């Protein structure tokens, strides 16, 4: 385990290359470079985790900035998982939401299991049975 002090959580949007790499190594779904570049430009807030000058983790908030905000892209290189860095990423995002989101805003996320336990520590709750998250890939739209 590496000393927590050796990591910096910085308010910054990841570079396109770091974004693509971190999503891939963390096992998240892939996007085209064009889609990722456009998406990154629409980041409401983001953080990166830096170790020895290299980005090893990230998290973002996207949305319209007023009514709807979504926590996305929580990703860490596998060698750094299990060291509390995911918690530091989510904490930084939640602190930004507390300081800058309108109190009436709807904040959501889609949680992979078992990451849902991490998000629950910050007050996120499962919405079922009152509402269910649903998704479709744009390639499957008819």
C-alpha positions, -999 to +999 in steps of 0.1 A: +000+000+000+013+034-009+012+064+015-019+085+009+002+117+011+020+107-021-012+112-041-027+145-051-064+150-059-066+179-083-096+198-096-090+192-134-106+175-163-084+145-174-067+148-208-082+128-236-054+103-235-056+098-198-094+095-200-093+069-227-066+049-208-082+051-174-116+039-187-099+010-204-077-002-176-105+002-150-128-020-171-153+007-180-171+008-213-152+023-242-161+053-264-147+066-296-120+093-293-144+117-309-172+110-284-148+112-255-133+145-267-168+161-270-179+146-236-149+160-218-156+195-231-190+193-214-176+184-179-193+204-151-165+195-126-138+169-125-109+157-105-078+137-113-056+117-089-019+123-097+010+101-084+046+110-093+034+134-120+011+108-137-027+107-137-037+074-121-074+082-114-103+104-122-139+113-116-163+137-133-197+154-129-217+161-160-251+177-166-269+209-173-254+227-143-287+235-128-314+209-126-296+176-134-261+164-125-246+130-129-215+116-112-195+096-139-161+081-148-149+071-113-118+052-124-085+042-110-056+022-124-060-014-109-026-011-090-040+018-070-075+003-062-083-006-026-062+022-011-090+047-004-084+067-035-119+061-049-133+075-017-111+106-021-123+111-056-160+108-046-154+130-016-140+158-038-169+155-062-195+156-034-178+186-017-180+205-050-217+195-053-223+208-018-206+241-025-219+247-060-250+227-069-284+243-065-301+226-036-330+216-058-308+198-084-312+161-090-278+143-086-275+107-097-251+081-107-251+045-121-232+023-097-214-008-106-216-034-079-198-034-054-190+003-059-225+011-047-213+006-012-188+034-016-215+058-029-239+049-001-213+063+023-218+097+007-256+095+009-265+081-024-294+057-022-308+030-045-340+043-062-358+011-067-387+003-065-399+039-070-378+045-101-353+024-120-323+035-140-326+026-176-300+029-204-295+022-241-265+026-263-270+051-292-260+023-316-292+005-305-316+033-310-341+026-337 
